[in-house]
Amino acid sequence: MPKPCPKEFREDVVRVARNHEPGGTLEQIAADFGVHPITLSKWLRRAETEEGATSAMPSAKRS
């Protein structure tokens, strides 16, 4: 089993994928960072889920 990527790396890749230029593909972004496209898709879904959970929490509990 491959070693997990650091959280900061995953966050950077997700940020780039979300802000990619028109015409750019997730497959190309994944290749640029050396990850599998399916892995990138999973990271994007996980980030959306985590952000949804964070925004649903009362502000007092987020700190």
C-alpha positions in Angstrom: 0.0 0.0 0.0 1.4 3.4 -0.9 2.4 5.8 1.8 -0.3 8.5 2.5 0.5 12.0 1.2 0.9 14.8 3.7 -2.2 16.8 4.4 -0.6 20.0 3.1 0.2 18.4 -0.2 -3.4 17.1 -0.6 -4.7 20.6 0.2 -2.4 22.2 -2.4 -3.4 19.7 -5.1 -7.1 20.2 -4.3 -6.7 24.0 -4.5 -5.0 23.8 -7.9 -7.6 21.5 -9.2 -10.4 23.8 -8.1 -8.8 26.8 -9.7 -7.6 25.2 -12.9 -7.6 27.1 -16.1 -10.3 26.5 -18.7 -9.3 23.6 -20.9 -7.2 22.0 -18.1 -8.3 18.6 -17.0 -8.2 16.9 -13.7 -6.2 14.1 -15.3 -3.5 16.6 -16.3 -3.4 18.1 -12.9 -3.1 14.7 -11.3 -0.3 13.8 -13.7 1.5 17.1 -12.9 1.5 16.2 -9.2 2.2 12.5 -9.6 -1.1 11.2 -8.3 -3.7 9.0 -9.9 -6.8 10.9 -11.3 -9.1 8.8 -9.1 -7.1 9.7 -6.1 -7.5 13.4 -7.0 -11.3 12.9 -7.4 -11.5 11.3 -4.0 -9.5 14.2 -2.4 -11.9 16.7 -4.0 -15.0 14.9 -2.7 -13.4 14.6 0.7 -12.6 18.3 0.8 -16.2 19.2 -0.2 -17.5 16.9 2.5 -15.2 18.3 5.2 -16.1 21.9 4.2 -19.8 21.1 4.3 -19.4 19.7 7.8 -17.4 22.7 9.0 -19.9 25.2 7.6 -22.8 23.3 9.2 -21.2 23.5 12.7 -22.1 26.4 15.0 -19.2 29.0 15.0 -18.5 28.4 18.7 -17.6 24.7 18.0 -15.3 25.5 15.0 -12.6 27.0 17.1 
